[in-house]
Amino acid sequence: MKVVLQRVSEAAVMVRDEQVGAINNGMMLLVGIHEDDAEEDMEWLAEKILNLRIFDDEKGRMNLSVVDVQGEILVVPQFTLYGDYEQGNRPSYIEAADPSKAEPLYEAMVSYFRKHSELKVQTGRFGAYMDVQLHNDGPVTLVLER
């Protein structure tokens, strides 16, 4: 599982001119599911994300988690994170999980965030063509992989 995490002041996802998810201060997650990923990988990564200290404390140090600051989370599915570009110029997505496996793990991650925090959690739409807009705060961007 691979996640591109961005600390944001705001982010939104549109599908065919309809806003399907939007947040203010918090984090936007682009989530890629690998063909070998399991529920344990998702849980480990979700717990790590909830506890990452990437928000400023009163001294301006990144010392607080999204839970500490009562931030919001936008979770967007992103199979292209597993694009293999080593050969040729057209990426191969053979390592990305099939939608029948990826969608349940994606939904499980969203459920995990909702169950293990009281944060506002919004989503993109699995399998849809999405327009993702964000204001990266910092900028703070991390790539997490399990």
MIGU-950904 format. One record per atom (N, C-alpha, C): residue number from 1; chain; z negated, x, y negated; atom name. Coordinates in Angstrom, 3 decimals. Each point is the difference from the previous one (the first is absolute). Layout:
BEGIN
+-----+--------+----------+----------+----------+-------+
| num | cadena |       up |     east |    north | atomo |
+-----+--------+----------+----------+----------+-------+
| NUM |      A |        Z |        X |        Y |    CA |
...
+-----+--------+----------+----------+----------+-------+
***
This chain:
BEGIN
+-----+--------+----------+----------+----------+-------+
| num | cadena |       up |     east |    north | atomo |
+-----+--------+----------+----------+----------+-------+
|   1 |      A |    0.000 |    0.855 |    1.163 |     N |
|   1 |      A |    0.000 |   -0.855 |   -1.163 |    CA |
|   1 |      A |    0.000 |    0.903 |   -1.229 |     C |
|   2 |      A |    0.798 |   -0.371 |   -0.974 |     N |
|   2 |      A |    0.116 |    0.772 |   -1.231 |    CA |
|   2 |      A |   -0.161 |   -0.960 |   -1.171 |     C |
|   3 |      A |   -0.805 |    0.437 |   -0.985 |     N |
|   3 |      A |   -0.245 |   -0.822 |   -1.186 |    CA |
|   3 |      A |    0.198 |    0.860 |   -1.238 |     C |
|   4 |      A |    0.805 |   -0.500 |   -0.924 |     N |
|   4 |      A |    0.072 |    0.601 |   -1.329 |    CA |
|   4 |      A |   -0.892 |   -0.861 |   -0.875 |     C |
|   5 |      A |   -1.083 |    0.597 |   -0.463 |     N |
|   5 |      A |   -1.004 |   -0.690 |   -0.808 |    CA |
|   5 |      A |    0.175 |    0.410 |   -1.452 |     C |
|   6 |      A |    0.079 |   -0.978 |   -0.876 |     N |
|   6 |      A |    0.080 |    0.293 |   -1.427 |    CA |
|   6 |      A |   -1.088 |   -0.777 |   -0.726 |     C |
|   7 |      A |   -0.785 |    0.727 |   -0.810 |     N |
|   7 |      A |   -0.970 |   -0.674 |   -0.848 |    CA |
|   7 |      A |    0.782 |   -0.626 |   -1.139 |     C |
|   8 |      A |   -0.231 |   -1.289 |   -0.244 |     N |
|   8 |      A |    0.805 |   -0.722 |   -0.982 |    CA |
|   8 |      A |   -0.872 |   -0.763 |   -1.001 |     C |
|   9 |      A |    0.565 |   -0.172 |   -1.198 |     N |
|   9 |      A |   -0.627 |   -0.899 |   -0.971 |    CA |
|   9 |      A |    0.519 |   -1.413 |    0.203 |     C |
|  10 |      A |    1.210 |   -0.099 |    0.601 |     N |
|  10 |      A |    0.552 |   -1.295 |    0.406 |    CA |
|  10 |      A |    1.168 |    0.244 |    0.935 |     C |
|  11 |      A |    0.259 |   -0.972 |    0.871 |     N |
|  11 |      A |    1.129 |    0.074 |    0.919 |    CA |
|  11 |      A |    0.358 |   -1.415 |    0.433 |     C |
|  12 |      A |    1.276 |   -0.188 |    0.326 |     N |
|  12 |      A |    0.467 |   -1.320 |    0.427 |    CA |
|  12 |      A |    1.174 |    0.152 |    0.943 |     C |
|  13 |      A |    0.185 |   -1.002 |    0.842 |     N |
|  13 |      A |    1.123 |   -0.052 |    0.934 |    CA |
|  13 |      A |    0.739 |   -1.315 |   -0.213 |     C |
|  14 |      A |    1.314 |    0.119 |   -0.165 |     N |
|  14 |      A |    0.862 |   -1.171 |   -0.166 |    CA |
|  14 |      A |    0.935 |   -0.087 |    1.203 |     C |
|  15 |      A |    0.235 |   -1.216 |    0.462 |     N |
|  15 |      A |    1.003 |   -0.283 |    1.024 |    CA |
|  15 |      A |    0.858 |   -1.134 |   -0.540 |     C |
|  16 |      A |    1.283 |    0.295 |   -0.240 |     N |
|  16 |      A |    0.931 |   -0.995 |   -0.552 |    CA |
|  16 |      A |   -0.563 |   -0.695 |   -1.240 |     C |
|  17 |      A |   -0.412 |    0.781 |   -0.967 |     N |
|  17 |      A |   -0.514 |   -0.504 |   -1.275 |    CA |
|  17 |      A |   -1.301 |   -0.785 |    0.120 |     C |
|  18 |      A |   -0.676 |    0.082 |    1.155 |     N |
|  18 |      A |   -1.306 |   -0.640 |    0.180 |    CA |
|  18 |      A |   -1.039 |    1.093 |    0.178 |     C |
|  19 |      A |   -1.059 |   -0.048 |   -0.807 |     N |
|  19 |      A |   -1.075 |    0.968 |    0.154 |    CA |
|  19 |      A |   -0.825 |   -0.390 |    1.222 |     C |
|  20 |      A |   -0.062 |    0.899 |    0.997 |     N |
|  20 |      A |   -0.736 |   -0.300 |    1.226 |    CA |
|  20 |      A |   -1.347 |    0.698 |    0.051 |     C |
|  21 |      A |   -0.213 |    0.986 |   -0.861 |     N |
|  21 |      A |   -1.268 |    0.702 |   -0.059 |    CA |
|  21 |      A |   -0.115 |    0.760 |   -1.296 |     C |
|  22 |      A |   -1.224 |    0.042 |   -0.555 |     N |
|  22 |      A |   -0.224 |    0.739 |   -1.245 |    CA |
|  22 |      A |   -1.469 |    0.374 |   -0.101 |     C |
|  23 |      A |   -0.253 |    1.187 |   -0.536 |     N |
|  23 |      A |   -1.376 |    0.454 |   -0.216 |    CA |
|  23 |      A |   -0.112 |    0.677 |   -1.355 |     C |
|  24 |      A |   -1.241 |    0.166 |   -0.424 |     N |
|  24 |      A |   -0.316 |    0.846 |   -1.137 |    CA |
|  24 |      A |   -0.699 |    1.234 |    0.558 |     C |
|  25 |      A |   -0.866 |    0.623 |   -0.738 |     N |
|  25 |      A |   -0.601 |    1.281 |    0.369 |    CA |
|  25 |      A |   -0.366 |    0.089 |    1.480 |     C |
|  26 |      A |    0.589 |    0.989 |    0.657 |     N |
|  26 |      A |   -0.277 |    0.191 |    1.412 |    CA |
|  26 |      A |    0.988 |    0.955 |    0.624 |     C |
|  27 |      A |    0.464 |   -0.351 |    1.193 |     N |
|  27 |      A |    0.937 |    0.871 |    0.689 |    CA |
|  27 |      A |    1.113 |   -0.799 |    0.660 |     C |
|  28 |      A |    1.199 |    0.568 |   -0.084 |     N |
|  28 |      A |    1.143 |   -0.556 |    0.702 |    CA |
|  28 |      A |    0.273 |    0.897 |    1.192 |     C |
|  29 |      A |    0.202 |   -0.617 |    1.151 |     N |
|  29 |      A |    0.241 |    0.732 |    1.230 |    CA |
|  29 |      A |    1.374 |   -0.331 |    0.557 |     C |
|  30 |      A |    0.836 |    1.013 |    0.196 |     N |
|  30 |      A |    1.238 |   -0.151 |    0.744 |    CA |
|  30 |      A |   -0.334 |    0.413 |    1.421 |     C |
|  31 |      A |    0.161 |   -0.914 |    0.966 |     N |
|  31 |      A |   -0.478 |    0.220 |    1.363 |    CA |
|  31 |      A |    1.163 |    0.069 |    0.978 |     C |
|  32 |      A |    0.107 |    1.138 |    0.691 |     N |
|  32 |      A |    0.989 |    0.183 |    1.049 |    CA |
|  32 |      A |   -0.689 |    0.069 |    1.353 |     C |
|  33 |      A |    0.554 |   -0.700 |    0.984 |     N |
|  33 |      A |   -0.571 |   -0.029 |    1.334 |    CA |
|  33 |      A |    0.912 |    0.795 |    0.939 |     C |
|  34 |      A |   -0.556 |    0.968 |    0.692 |     N |
|  34 |      A |    0.734 |    0.827 |    0.959 |    CA |
|  34 |      A |    0.022 |   -0.699 |    1.354 |     C |
|  35 |      A |    1.010 |    0.285 |    0.788 |     N |
|  35 |      A |    0.142 |   -0.638 |    1.311 |    CA |
|  35 |      A |   -1.191 |    0.272 |    0.921 |     C |
|  36 |      A |   -0.740 |    1.091 |   -0.215 |     N |
|  36 |      A |   -1.145 |    0.342 |    0.848 |    CA |
|  36 |      A |   -1.340 |   -0.466 |   -0.571 |     C |
|  37 |      A |   -0.003 |   -0.673 |   -1.130 |     N |
|  37 |      A |   -1.261 |   -0.407 |   -0.622 |    CA |
|  37 |      A |   -0.713 |   -1.074 |    0.804 |     C |
|  38 |      A |   -1.328 |    0.029 |   -0.114 |     N |
|  38 |      A |   -0.854 |   -0.969 |    0.686 |    CA |
|  38 |      A |   -1.029 |   -0.542 |   -0.987 |     C |
|  39 |      A |   -0.711 |   -1.020 |    0.417 |     N |
|  39 |      A |   -1.033 |   -0.638 |   -0.827 |    CA |
|  39 |      A |   -1.036 |    1.016 |   -0.488 |     C |
|  40 |      A |   -0.354 |    0.965 |    0.834 |     N |
|  40 |      A |   -0.996 |    1.013 |   -0.385 |    CA |
|  40 |      A |    0.490 |    0.835 |   -1.190 |     C |
|  41 |      A |    1.289 |    0.308 |   -0.015 |     N |
|  41 |      A |    0.573 |    0.766 |   -1.112 |    CA |
|  41 |      A |   -0.111 |   -0.796 |   -1.296 |     C |
|  42 |      A |    0.320 |   -1.283 |    0.087 |     N |
|  42 |      A |   -0.062 |   -0.868 |   -1.176 |    CA |
|  42 |      A |   -1.428 |   -0.086 |   -0.518 |     C |
|  43 |      A |   -0.969 |   -0.218 |    0.900 |     N |
|  43 |      A |   -1.399 |   -0.132 |   -0.423 |    CA |
|  43 |      A |   -0.518 |    1.273 |   -0.652 |     C |
|  44 |      A |    0.332 |    1.157 |    0.583 |     N |
|  44 |      A |   -0.444 |    1.263 |   -0.574 |    CA |
|  44 |      A |    0.552 |    0.174 |   -1.410 |     C |
|  45 |      A |    1.292 |   -0.271 |   -0.148 |     N |
|  45 |      A |    0.651 |    0.171 |   -1.294 |    CA |
|  45 |      A |   -0.511 |   -1.012 |   -1.021 |     C |
|  46 |      A |   -0.181 |   -1.252 |    0.410 |     N |
|  46 |      A |   -0.494 |   -1.030 |   -0.921 |    CA |
|  46 |      A |   -1.403 |    0.341 |   -0.491 |     C |
|  47 |      A |   -0.844 |    0.472 |    0.890 |     N |
|  47 |      A |   -1.364 |    0.382 |   -0.393 |    CA |
|  47 |      A |    0.032 |    1.188 |   -0.954 |     C |
|  48 |      A |    0.864 |    0.955 |    0.277 |     N |
|  48 |      A |    0.153 |    1.168 |   -0.880 |    CA |
|  48 |      A |    0.441 |   -0.448 |   -1.392 |     C |
|  49 |      A |    0.955 |   -0.924 |   -0.066 |     N |
|  49 |      A |    0.511 |   -0.493 |   -1.280 |    CA |
|  49 |      A |   -1.097 |   -0.694 |   -0.793 |     C |
|  50 |      A |   -0.791 |   -0.835 |    0.655 |     N |
|  50 |      A |   -1.081 |   -0.709 |   -0.702 |    CA |
|  50 |      A |   -1.030 |    0.961 |   -0.583 |     C |
|  51 |      A |   -0.162 |    1.174 |    0.611 |     N |
|  51 |      A |   -1.052 |    0.927 |   -0.416 |    CA |
|  51 |      A |    0.480 |    1.218 |   -0.780 |     C |
|  52 |      A |    1.314 |    0.151 |   -0.175 |     N |
|  52 |      A |    0.510 |    1.140 |   -0.773 |    CA |
|  52 |      A |   -0.523 |   -0.052 |   -1.431 |     C |
|  53 |      A |   -0.535 |    1.104 |   -0.453 |     N |
|  53 |      A |   -0.553 |    0.061 |   -1.357 |    CA |
|  53 |      A |    1.075 |    0.507 |   -0.958 |     C |
|  54 |      A |    0.793 |   -0.948 |   -0.512 |     N |
|  54 |      A |    1.125 |    0.358 |   -0.879 |    CA |
|  54 |      A |   -0.090 |   -0.683 |   -1.364 |     C |
|  55 |      A |   -1.116 |   -0.669 |   -0.260 |     N |
|  55 |      A |   -0.191 |   -0.668 |   -1.283 |    CA |
|  55 |      A |   -1.077 |    0.739 |   -0.791 |     C |
|  56 |      A |    0.172 |    0.012 |   -1.321 |     N |
|  56 |      A |   -0.891 |    0.770 |   -0.866 |    CA |
|  56 |      A |   -1.382 |   -0.618 |   -0.116 |     C |
|  57 |      A |   -1.009 |    0.885 |    0.013 |     N |
|  57 |      A |   -1.366 |   -0.428 |   -0.300 |    CA |
|  57 |      A |   -0.224 |    0.103 |   -1.505 |     C |
|  58 |      A |   -1.232 |   -0.180 |   -0.430 |     N |
|  58 |      A |   -0.301 |    0.017 |   -1.434 |    CA |
|  58 |      A |    0.246 |    1.364 |   -0.648 |     C |
|  59 |      A |    0.100 |    1.063 |    0.810 |     N |
|  59 |      A |    0.276 |    1.343 |   -0.517 |    CA |
|  59 |      A |    1.485 |    0.359 |    0.086 |     C |
|  60 |      A |    0.829 |   -0.950 |    0.430 |     N |
|  60 |      A |    1.421 |    0.249 |    0.088 |    CA |
|  60 |      A |    0.427 |    0.730 |    1.261 |     C |
|  61 |      A |   -0.894 |    0.114 |    0.966 |     N |
|  61 |      A |    0.323 |    0.659 |    1.269 |    CA |
|  61 |      A |    0.425 |   -1.037 |    1.023 |     C |
|  62 |      A |    0.976 |    0.347 |    0.819 |     N |
|  62 |      A |    0.405 |   -0.915 |    1.069 |    CA |
|  62 |      A |   -1.097 |    0.028 |    1.062 |     C |
|  63 |      A |   -0.918 |   -0.959 |   -0.108 |     N |
|  63 |      A |   -1.180 |   -0.003 |    0.846 |    CA |
|  63 |      A |   -0.325 |   -1.390 |    0.542 |     C |
|  64 |      A |    0.841 |   -0.994 |   -0.298 |     N |
|  64 |      A |   -0.267 |   -1.374 |    0.418 |    CA |
|  64 |      A |    1.143 |   -0.542 |    0.850 |     C |
|  65 |      A |   -0.350 |   -0.868 |    0.932 |     N |
|  65 |      A |    1.004 |   -0.627 |    0.864 |    CA |
|  65 |      A |    0.488 |   -1.306 |   -0.622 |     C |
|  66 |      A |    1.035 |   -0.567 |    0.586 |     N |
|  66 |      A |    0.508 |   -1.298 |   -0.446 |    CA |
|  66 |      A |   -1.073 |   -1.075 |    0.160 |     C |
|  67 |      A |   -0.840 |    0.135 |    1.012 |     N |
|  67 |      A |   -1.108 |   -0.943 |    0.206 |    CA |
|  67 |      A |   -1.026 |    0.162 |   -1.121 |     C |
|  68 |      A |   -0.329 |    1.251 |   -0.344 |     N |
|  68 |      A |   -0.972 |    0.269 |   -1.063 |    CA |
|  68 |      A |    0.412 |   -0.620 |   -1.329 |     C |
|  69 |      A |    1.298 |    0.052 |   -0.316 |     N |
|  69 |      A |    0.475 |   -0.501 |   -1.291 |    CA |
|  69 |      A |    0.471 |   -1.448 |    0.073 |     C |
|  70 |      A |   -0.154 |   -0.618 |    1.194 |     N |
|  70 |      A |    0.478 |   -1.371 |    0.214 |    CA |
|  70 |      A |    1.464 |   -0.134 |   -0.413 |     C |
|  71 |      A |    0.799 |    0.980 |    0.450 |     N |
|  71 |      A |    1.433 |    0.001 |   -0.280 |    CA |
|  71 |      A |    0.732 |   -1.000 |    0.876 |     C |
|  72 |      A |    1.296 |   -0.013 |   -0.112 |     N |
|  72 |      A |    0.845 |   -0.909 |    0.764 |    CA |
|  72 |      A |    0.980 |    0.825 |    0.819 |     C |
|  73 |      A |    0.527 |   -0.601 |    1.074 |     N |
|  73 |      A |    0.908 |    0.714 |    0.896 |    CA |
|  73 |      A |    1.268 |   -0.822 |    0.202 |     C |
|  74 |      A |    1.134 |    0.666 |   -0.152 |     N |
|  74 |      A |    1.300 |   -0.603 |    0.301 |    CA |
|  74 |      A |    0.598 |    0.776 |    1.169 |     C |
|  75 |      A |    0.257 |   -0.683 |    1.114 |     N |
|  75 |      A |    0.491 |    0.635 |    1.221 |    CA |
|  75 |      A |    1.456 |   -0.408 |    0.215 |     C |
|  76 |      A |    0.888 |    0.998 |    0.011 |     N |
|  76 |      A |    1.435 |   -0.249 |    0.083 |    CA |
|  76 |      A |    0.566 |    0.689 |    1.244 |     C |
|  77 |      A |    0.669 |   -0.744 |    0.900 |     N |
|  77 |      A |    0.597 |    0.636 |    1.167 |    CA |
|  77 |      A |    1.185 |    0.874 |   -0.412 |     C |
|  78 |      A |    0.138 |    1.174 |    0.655 |     N |
|  78 |      A |    1.020 |    0.965 |   -0.425 |    CA |
|  78 |      A |    0.470 |    0.820 |    1.198 |     C |
|  79 |      A |    0.885 |   -0.557 |    0.815 |     N |
|  79 |      A |    0.461 |    0.700 |    1.200 |    CA |
|  79 |      A |    0.734 |    1.291 |   -0.324 |     C |
|  80 |      A |    0.561 |    0.121 |   -1.196 |     N |
|  80 |      A |    0.776 |    1.200 |   -0.333 |    CA |
|  80 |      A |   -0.862 |    1.253 |   -0.122 |     C |
|  81 |      A |   -1.319 |   -0.146 |    0.031 |     N |
|  81 |      A |   -0.863 |    1.187 |   -0.005 |    CA |
|  81 |      A |    0.235 |    0.854 |    1.237 |     C |
|  82 |      A |    0.543 |   -0.601 |    1.043 |     N |
|  82 |      A |    0.310 |    0.758 |    1.209 |    CA |
|  82 |      A |    1.485 |    0.346 |    0.102 |     C |
|  83 |      A |    0.670 |    0.071 |   -1.133 |     N |
|  83 |      A |    1.387 |    0.433 |   -0.015 |    CA |
|  83 |      A |    0.101 |    1.481 |    0.329 |     C |
|  84 |      A |    0.805 |    0.351 |    0.978 |     N |
|  84 |      A |    0.228 |    1.391 |    0.378 |    CA |
|  84 |      A |    1.309 |    0.446 |   -0.656 |     C |
|  85 |      A |   -0.094 |    0.971 |   -0.874 |     N |
|  85 |      A |    1.135 |    0.454 |   -0.798 |    CA |
|  85 |      A |    0.454 |    1.406 |    0.392 |     C |
|  86 |      A |   -0.507 |    0.537 |    1.126 |     N |
|  86 |      A |    0.295 |    1.377 |    0.404 |    CA |
|  86 |      A |    1.485 |    0.231 |    0.277 |     C |
|  87 |      A |    0.651 |   -0.943 |    0.664 |     N |
|  87 |      A |    1.410 |    0.186 |    0.341 |    CA |
|  87 |      A |    0.849 |   -1.002 |   -0.764 |     C |
|  88 |      A |    1.037 |    0.486 |   -0.609 |     N |
|  88 |      A |    0.910 |   -0.873 |   -0.726 |    CA |
|  88 |      A |   -0.610 |   -0.499 |   -1.305 |     C |
|  89 |      A |    0.669 |   -0.950 |   -0.603 |     N |
|  89 |      A |   -0.437 |   -0.525 |   -1.289 |    CA |
|  89 |      A |   -0.441 |   -1.451 |    0.055 |     C |
|  90 |      A |    0.081 |   -0.592 |    1.175 |     N |
|  90 |      A |   -0.458 |   -1.375 |    0.160 |    CA |
|  90 |      A |   -1.276 |    0.030 |    0.837 |     C |
|  91 |      A |   -1.144 |   -0.379 |   -0.582 |     N |
|  91 |      A |   -1.253 |    0.065 |    0.755 |    CA |
|  91 |      A |    0.029 |   -0.880 |    1.248 |     C |
|  92 |      A |   -0.681 |    0.489 |    1.026 |     N |
|  92 |      A |   -0.196 |   -0.754 |    1.230 |    CA |
|  92 |      A |   -1.417 |   -0.567 |   -0.031 |     C |
|  93 |      A |   -0.157 |   -1.220 |    0.441 |     N |
|  93 |      A |   -1.316 |   -0.642 |   -0.009 |    CA |
|  93 |      A |   -0.494 |   -0.251 |    1.413 |     C |
|  94 |      A |    0.434 |    0.831 |    0.923 |     N |
|  94 |      A |   -0.314 |   -0.199 |    1.411 |    CA |
|  94 |      A |   -1.506 |    0.123 |    0.290 |     C |
|  95 |      A |   -0.725 |    0.759 |   -0.818 |     N |
|  95 |      A |   -1.438 |    0.157 |    0.218 |    CA |
|  95 |      A |   -0.811 |   -1.159 |   -0.564 |     C |
|  96 |      A |    0.594 |   -0.797 |   -0.852 |     N |
|  96 |      A |   -0.714 |   -1.169 |   -0.545 |    CA |
|  96 |      A |   -0.174 |   -1.029 |    1.116 |     C |
|  97 |      A |   -1.165 |   -0.633 |    0.011 |     N |
|  97 |      A |   -0.270 |   -1.011 |    1.024 |    CA |
|  97 |      A |    0.940 |   -1.190 |   -0.154 |     C |
|  98 |      A |    0.354 |   -0.583 |    1.112 |     N |
|  98 |      A |    0.772 |   -1.234 |    0.013 |    CA |
|  98 |      A |   -0.804 |   -1.078 |   -0.726 |     C |
|  99 |      A |    0.654 |   -0.911 |   -0.717 |     N |
|  99 |      A |   -0.734 |   -1.043 |   -0.724 |    CA |
|  99 |      A |   -0.987 |   -0.784 |    0.870 |     C |
| 100 |      A |    0.303 |   -0.194 |    1.278 |     N |
| 100 |      A |   -0.914 |   -0.748 |    0.872 |    CA |
| 100 |      A |   -1.333 |    0.722 |    0.189 |     C |
| 101 |      A |   -0.007 |    1.318 |   -0.181 |     N |
| 101 |      A |   -1.240 |    0.776 |    0.057 |    CA |
| 101 |      A |   -0.552 |    0.265 |   -1.396 |     C |
| 102 |      A |    0.886 |    0.291 |   -0.940 |     N |
| 102 |      A |   -0.429 |    0.393 |   -1.346 |    CA |
| 102 |      A |   -0.658 |   -1.144 |   -0.762 |     C |
| 103 |      A |    0.578 |   -1.183 |    0.074 |     N |
| 103 |      A |   -0.549 |   -1.107 |   -0.786 |    CA |
| 103 |      A |   -1.436 |   -0.344 |    0.393 |     C |
| 104 |      A |   -0.347 |   -0.098 |    1.276 |     N |
| 104 |      A |   -1.405 |   -0.276 |    0.343 |    CA |
| 104 |      A |   -0.966 |    1.094 |   -0.481 |     C |
| 105 |      A |    0.419 |    1.281 |    0.059 |     N |
| 105 |      A |   -0.874 |    1.067 |   -0.497 |    CA |
| 105 |      A |   -0.142 |   -0.058 |   -1.519 |     C |
| 106 |      A |    1.082 |   -0.304 |   -0.679 |     N |
| 106 |      A |   -0.050 |   -0.181 |   -1.456 |    CA |
| 106 |      A |   -0.955 |   -1.145 |   -0.351 |     C |
| 107 |      A |    0.159 |   -1.134 |    0.655 |     N |
| 107 |      A |   -0.875 |   -1.157 |   -0.251 |    CA |
| 107 |      A |   -1.450 |    0.322 |    0.355 |     C |
| 108 |      A |   -0.203 |    0.795 |    1.057 |     N |
| 108 |      A |   -1.358 |    0.396 |    0.382 |    CA |
| 108 |      A |   -0.641 |    0.858 |   -1.084 |     C |
| 109 |      A |    0.796 |    0.854 |   -0.641 |     N |
| 109 |      A |   -0.543 |    0.821 |   -1.086 |    CA |
| 109 |      A |   -0.418 |   -0.877 |   -1.179 |     C |
| 110 |      A |    0.838 |   -0.948 |   -0.362 |     N |
| 110 |      A |   -0.335 |   -0.924 |   -1.083 |    CA |
| 110 |      A |   -1.287 |   -0.749 |    0.337 |     C |
| 111 |      A |   -0.115 |   -0.483 |    1.226 |     N |
| 111 |      A |   -1.198 |   -0.717 |    0.443 |    CA |
| 111 |      A |   -1.229 |    0.906 |   -0.025 |     C |
| 112 |      A |    0.178 |    1.259 |    0.382 |     N |
| 112 |      A |   -1.100 |    0.957 |   -0.019 |    CA |
| 112 |      A |   -0.556 |    0.145 |   -1.412 |     C |
| 113 |      A |    0.890 |    0.179 |   -0.974 |     N |
| 113 |      A |   -0.457 |    0.135 |   -1.384 |    CA |
| 113 |      A |   -0.759 |   -1.243 |   -0.447 |     C |
| 114 |      A |    0.485 |   -1.165 |    0.369 |     N |
| 114 |      A |   -0.643 |   -1.252 |   -0.405 |    CA |
| 114 |      A |   -1.343 |   -0.188 |    0.690 |     C |
| 115 |      A |   -0.084 |    0.410 |    1.252 |     N |
| 115 |      A |   -1.232 |   -0.180 |    0.772 |    CA |
| 115 |      A |   -1.084 |    1.007 |   -0.398 |     C |
| 116 |      A |    0.410 |    1.227 |   -0.333 |     N |
| 116 |      A |   -0.962 |    1.066 |   -0.250 |    CA |
| 116 |      A |   -0.247 |    0.281 |   -1.482 |     C |
| 117 |      A |    0.474 |   -0.877 |   -0.852 |     N |
| 117 |      A |   -0.279 |    0.131 |   -1.435 |    CA |
| 117 |      A |    0.101 |   -1.388 |   -0.622 |     C |
| 118 |      A |   -0.476 |   -0.097 |   -1.212 |     N |
| 118 |      A |    0.135 |   -1.255 |   -0.745 |    CA |
| 118 |      A |    1.055 |    0.132 |   -1.081 |     C |
| 119 |      A |    0.911 |    0.933 |    0.193 |     N |
| 119 |      A |    1.023 |    0.291 |   -0.998 |    CA |
| 119 |      A |    1.146 |   -0.999 |    0.075 |     C |
| 120 |      A |    0.683 |   -0.151 |   -1.125 |     N |
| 120 |      A |    1.241 |   -0.772 |   -0.014 |    CA |
| 120 |      A |    1.057 |    0.836 |    0.705 |     C |
| 121 |      A |    0.616 |   -0.578 |    1.037 |     N |
| 121 |      A |    1.037 |    0.686 |    0.767 |    CA |
| 121 |      A |    1.262 |   -0.852 |   -0.048 |     C |
| 122 |      A |    1.069 |    0.586 |   -0.507 |     N |
| 122 |      A |    1.296 |   -0.665 |   -0.101 |    CA |
| 122 |      A |    0.995 |    0.755 |    0.879 |     C |
| 123 |      A |    1.135 |   -0.643 |    0.294 |     N |
| 123 |      A |    0.966 |    0.624 |    0.894 |    CA |
| 123 |      A |    1.423 |   -0.167 |   -0.509 |     C |
| 124 |      A |    0.853 |    0.831 |    0.571 |     N |
| 124 |      A |    1.432 |   -0.203 |   -0.106 |    CA |
| 124 |      A |    0.385 |   -0.975 |    1.099 |     C |
| 125 |      A |    1.273 |   -0.055 |    0.328 |     N |
| 125 |      A |    0.465 |   -0.896 |    1.061 |    CA |
| 125 |      A |    0.730 |    0.830 |    1.047 |     C |
| 126 |      A |   -0.526 |   -0.017 |    1.203 |     N |
| 126 |      A |    0.567 |    0.800 |    1.088 |    CA |
| 126 |      A |    1.453 |   -0.399 |    0.255 |     C |
| 127 |      A |    0.872 |    0.994 |    0.088 |     N |
| 127 |      A |    1.395 |   -0.225 |    0.320 |    CA |
| 127 |      A |    0.864 |   -0.469 |   -1.157 |     C |
| 128 |      A |   -0.593 |   -0.195 |   -1.157 |     N |
| 128 |      A |    0.765 |   -0.490 |   -1.147 |    CA |
| 128 |      A |    0.469 |    1.166 |   -0.868 |     C |
| 129 |      A |    1.062 |   -0.244 |   -0.753 |     N |
| 129 |      A |    0.424 |    0.930 |   -1.043 |    CA |
| 129 |      A |   -0.909 |   -0.261 |   -1.188 |     C |
| 130 |      A |   -0.747 |    1.031 |   -0.420 |     N |
| 130 |      A |   -1.008 |   -0.177 |   -1.035 |    CA |
| 130 |      A |    0.295 |    0.860 |   -1.219 |     C |
| 131 |      A |   -0.382 |   -0.505 |   -1.146 |     N |
| 131 |      A |    0.006 |    0.752 |   -1.248 |    CA |
| 131 |      A |   -1.463 |    0.294 |   -0.308 |     C |
| 132 |      A |   -0.378 |    1.284 |    0.083 |     N |
| 132 |      A |   -1.383 |    0.402 |   -0.204 |    CA |
| 132 |      A |   -0.115 |    0.662 |   -1.363 |     C |
| 133 |      A |   -0.921 |   -0.490 |   -0.798 |     N |
| 133 |      A |   -0.228 |    0.545 |   -1.339 |    CA |
| 133 |      A |   -1.442 |    0.476 |   -0.082 |     C |
| 134 |      A |   -0.204 |    1.150 |   -0.644 |     N |
| 134 |      A |   -1.368 |    0.503 |   -0.127 |    CA |
| 134 |      A |   -0.136 |    0.904 |   -1.204 |     C |
| 135 |      A |   -1.225 |    0.106 |   -0.451 |     N |
| 135 |      A |   -0.372 |    0.991 |   -1.004 |    CA |
| 135 |      A |   -0.995 |    0.928 |    0.680 |     C |
| 136 |      A |    0.482 |    1.189 |    0.362 |     N |
| 136 |      A |   -0.832 |    0.982 |    0.668 |    CA |
| 136 |      A |   -1.028 |    0.502 |   -0.995 |     C |
| 137 |      A |   -1.264 |   -0.032 |    0.379 |     N |
| 137 |      A |   -1.110 |    0.380 |   -0.864 |    CA |
| 137 |      A |   -0.409 |    1.427 |    0.314 |     C |
| 138 |      A |    0.217 |    0.902 |   -0.916 |     N |
| 138 |      A |   -0.406 |    1.389 |    0.181 |    CA |
| 138 |      A |    1.088 |    1.000 |   -0.334 |     C |
| 139 |      A |    1.028 |    0.118 |    0.757 |     N |
| 139 |      A |    0.296 |   -0.694 |    1.256 |    CA |
| 139 |      A |   -0.829 |    0.550 |    1.147 |     C |
| 140 |      A |   -0.431 |   -0.901 |    0.866 |     N |
| 140 |      A |   -0.676 |    0.369 |    1.236 |    CA |
| 140 |      A |    0.824 |   -0.572 |    1.147 |     C |
| 141 |      A |    0.538 |    0.892 |    0.824 |     N |
| 141 |      A |    0.800 |   -0.396 |    1.162 |    CA |
| 141 |      A |   -0.406 |    0.894 |    1.173 |     C |
| 142 |      A |   -0.292 |   -0.638 |    1.139 |     N |
| 142 |      A |   -0.354 |    0.721 |    1.218 |    CA |
| 142 |      A |    0.869 |   -0.508 |    1.145 |     C |
| 143 |      A |    0.334 |    0.913 |    0.914 |     N |
| 143 |      A |    0.678 |   -0.391 |    1.226 |    CA |
| 143 |      A |   -0.996 |    0.209 |    1.127 |     C |
| 144 |      A |   -0.338 |   -1.097 |    0.688 |     N |
| 144 |      A |   -0.965 |    0.050 |    1.094 |    CA |
| 144 |      A |    0.729 |   -0.287 |    1.298 |     C |
| 145 |      A |   -0.384 |    0.736 |    1.039 |     N |
| 145 |      A |    0.664 |   -0.192 |    1.279 |    CA |
| 145 |      A |   -1.008 |    0.137 |    1.116 |     C |
| 146 |      A |    0.182 |   -0.848 |    1.002 |     N |
| 146 |      A |   -0.880 |    0.044 |    1.187 |    CA |
| 146 |      A |    0.869 |   -0.076 |    1.223 |     C |
+-----+--------+----------+----------+----------+-------+
***
